[in-house]
Amino acid sequence: MPAPELVTASTREMMPQVSAATASAEELLRSGEPLLAYDTVQQALENWPGDCRLRQLSGLALARSGAVRRANEELQALREEGCIDGETLGILARTHKNLGLAATRKSVKKKHLAAAFEIYSAGYRESVRRDAVADGYYTGINAATVALLLGDIESAHKIAAEVEELCKRAIQEGSQQPGDAYWPQATLAEAALILGEWQKAQECYRAAALLAGRRYGDISSTRHQAKLLLQYLGHSNEWLDEAMHLPPVVVYTGHLIDVPGRVESRFSPELEDTVKADIAERLERLGPVAAYGSAACGADILCLECMQELGGELHIILPFAADNFRAQSVDLRPDGRWGERFEKLLANAKEVLVISQRPPPLGESIFQYSNLIMTGLAKLRAQMLDTSLHGIAVWDGKPAAGEGGTGAIASLWKQSGIPLEHVMVGQNTGSSKPTPPPILHRLPDRSSGTGNTWAFEYKIETMLFADAVGYSRLTEDQIPLFFDCYAGVIAKYNKSSPYKAVHIETAGDGMYMVFDDPGTAAHYALGLSELINKQDWASKGLPADLNVRIGLHCGPVFVGRDPITDQPLYTGNHTSRTARIEPITPPGLVYASSAFAAVAAARGIDSLDFSYIGRTKLAKDYGVLPLYHVKNEEMSSIQ
């Protein structure tokens, strides 16, 4: 069976008890991992579909990952089923607040903010009536914030002053556990902001940060709310980064340890202790939340070990399955216990992602692809936490000799503006060998009949599959209309669109397209989807609900010519993977793999918005993939 893209190799067995699943999801949310939290909750909901707390956490994870509308829909359904506790209503109100803040139309903005205030204020009154202090300061501070955003200064100040007293009471009466004390202290800071008590607010935010520990998700949420208030009140937020500092995310790369017999030394085993000490010093200074990278012998394993000693998260990205990777990139020396260290790190990692189950037969593209994936995932995590991304490269400083090596990814980081910690190894005595030409795979003794031998290049490409929703229901006499009208609209769009494919194939109502970069593919897909949705198909004699669904993916494929048709050919496992995304995409939407989102982020494409859908079962039993709903920045602002 084909292997799913970005398989979580370290996924644990499903929790035997719902309480364990709940605790796991809550911890992931606290540490700033809403995507992993959402996947954990979805697994648990397969066993306990009616559990209120799991469904609350599902909504909260969606909201924190940016999928606010989906979170709103899930929580509204939960409310309508009778789950009207403070937690459900509080998260529901949060989604209304976020939808209101994102809206560009004043009427929509006011509608959502008013809905948020109604829910928060009702919850606050009920909490006060029950003398529920924690629920009271939670719903109260949010009611005060939304009142301020609605321009009701009097109500905002009144509720904020009451919340201050509740927070002081909670701090005085609560346990001395840092985790228990964080939220009342952070809420006290927010109340001070609303009341204009600037010095007090700064002091309270600093005090909250000291209590937070590694609860980076909670710190990020608090910072986001503070920045919102400061922006509304017209004050600078520069002091906030110092008061509530969020450590960066790190992505690392580096050379393999020299194999026996290497002619020109690059990373001698004798340098291991020195290099590790240098890495440790840099990581200790940065104090990162998490590290993203691979696990080859040499620099990778040293970075992981140093990060583990600091207590940070390890996110390991392997280009192919662990046993094959160990054979090719870890067990290269008889000394150093690299294999043993590799296995230990995988066992202790927070996440292990495997891109392809088998190593490809040729080329560096899989390593280039892996570098883009790890960079993109690290960048997306940093964006989600609202913190910075730093790179660490254990590198001899020489120009890249190939697209998959240390020099190539370090150059990409520099071009992308990612601050780079350069740990120098080897002798920088000049440039390395020039970049070799693309590796071609010759098919033995096969020709087109004209004497040509067919050669394939292995390249990273972006693929799109589109399918007409409703085509199978067309009557015989509607088929010509479909190609005249529906296909005709697409043909005109292809000519006028600035986003051009390098390859197009069609089969009936299906379309397969290849693009050189994810940004071009995504903007083409979004434009096509919008165009198809605008058409009045009924007036043209076609079903009124005729639509399109589009799937996107990015990965290495074989590029050559088809021996049968003598036409260009783009094919491979990643082509099949793209084809399995499209059938599960809802009509009128564009879905993409997590690999697509990561490569887009790594290449600095910031004009797209990715809302996490979750780990989704693909068509034709192809496995499970983490998927995203793709929008552009304008679409992500609720109209």
Stockholm file with secondary structure:
# STOCKHOLM 1.0

chainA/1-639         MPAPELVTASTREMMPQVSAATASAEELLRSGEPLLAYDTVQQALENWPGDCRLRQLSGLALARSGAVRRANEELQALREEGCIDGETLGILARTHKNLGLAATRKSVKKKHLAAAFEIYSAGYRESVRRDAVADGYYTGINAATVALLLGDIESAHKIAAEVEELCKRAIQEGSQQPGDAYWPQATLAEAALILGEWQKAQECYRAAALLAGRRYGDISSTRHQAKLLLQYLGHSNEWLDEAMHLPPVVVYTGHLIDVPGRVESRFSPELEDTVKADIAERLERLGPVAAYGSAACGADILCLECMQELGGELHIILPFAADNFRAQSVDLRPDGRWGERFEKLLANAKEVLVISQRPPPLGESIFQYSNLIMTGLAKLRAQMLDTSLHGIAVWDGKPAAGEGGTGAIASLWKQSGIPLEHVMVGQNTGSSKPTPPPILHRLPDRSSGTGNTWAFEYKIETMLFADAVGYSRLTEDQIPLFFDCYAGVIAKYNKSSPYKAVHIETAGDGMYMVFDDPGTAAHYALGLSELINKQDWASKGLPADLNVRIGLHCGPVFVGRDPITDQPLYTGNHTSRTARIEPITPPGLVYASSAFAAVAAARGIDSLDFSYIGRTKLAKDYGVLPLYHVKNEEMSSIQ
#=GR chainA/1-639 SS CCCCTTEETTCCCCCSSHHHHHHHHHHHHHTTCHHHHHHHHHHHHHHCTTCHHHHHHHHHHHHHHTCHHHHHHHHHHHHHTTCCSHHHHHHHHHHHHHHHHHCSSHHHHHHHHHHHHHHHHHHHHHHHHHTCHHHHHHHHHHHHHHHHHTTCHHHHHHHHHHHHHHHHHHHHHSCSCHHHHHHHHHHHHHHHHHTTCHHHHHHHHHHHHHHHTTCHHHHHHHHHHHHHHHHHHTCCCHHHHHHTCCCCEEEEEECBCCCTTCSSCSSCGGGHHHHHHHHHHHHHHHCCSEEEECCCTBHHHHHHHHHHHTTCEEEEEEEECHHHHHHHHTCCCSSTTHHHHHHHHHHHCSEEEEEESSCCSSCSHHHHHHHHHHHHHHHHHHHHHTCCEEEEEEECCCCCSSTTSHHHHHHHHHHTTCCEEEEECSCCCSCCCCCCCCCEEEEEEEECSSSCEEEEEEEEEEEEEEEEETGGGCCGGGHHHIIIIIHHHHHHHHHHCSCCCSEEEEETTEEEEEESSHHHHHHHHHHHHHHHHHCCCGGGTSCTTCEEEEEEEEEEEEEEECTTTCSEEEESHHHHHHHHHGGGSCTTCEEEEHHHHHHHHHTTCCSEEEEEEEEEECGGGCCEEEEEEEEEHHHHSCC
#=GC SS_cons         CCCCTTEETTCCCCCSSHHHHHHHHHHHHHTTCHHHHHHHHHHHHHHCTTCHHHHHHHHHHHHHHTCHHHHHHHHHHHHHTTCCSHHHHHHHHHHHHHHHHHCSSHHHHHHHHHHHHHHHHHHHHHHHHHTCHHHHHHHHHHHHHHHHHTTCHHHHHHHHHHHHHHHHHHHHHSCSCHHHHHHHHHHHHHHHHHTTCHHHHHHHHHHHHHHHTTCHHHHHHHHHHHHHHHHHHTCCCHHHHHHTCCCCEEEEEECBCCCTTCSSCSSCGGGHHHHHHHHHHHHHHHCCSEEEECCCTBHHHHHHHHHHHTTCEEEEEEEECHHHHHHHHTCCCSSTTHHHHHHHHHHHCSEEEEEESSCCSSCSHHHHHHHHHHHHHHHHHHHHHTCCEEEEEEECCCCCSSTTSHHHHHHHHHHTTCCEEEEECSCCCSCCCCCCCCCEEEEEEEECSSSCEEEEEEEEEEEEEEEEETGGGCCGGGHHHIIIIIHHHHHHHHHHCSCCCSEEEEETTEEEEEESSHHHHHHHHHHHHHHHHHCCCGGGTSCTTCEEEEEEEEEEEEEEECTTTCSEEEESHHHHHHHHHGGGSCTTCEEEEHHHHHHHHHTTCCSEEEEEEEEEECGGGCCEEEEEEEEEHHHHSCC
//
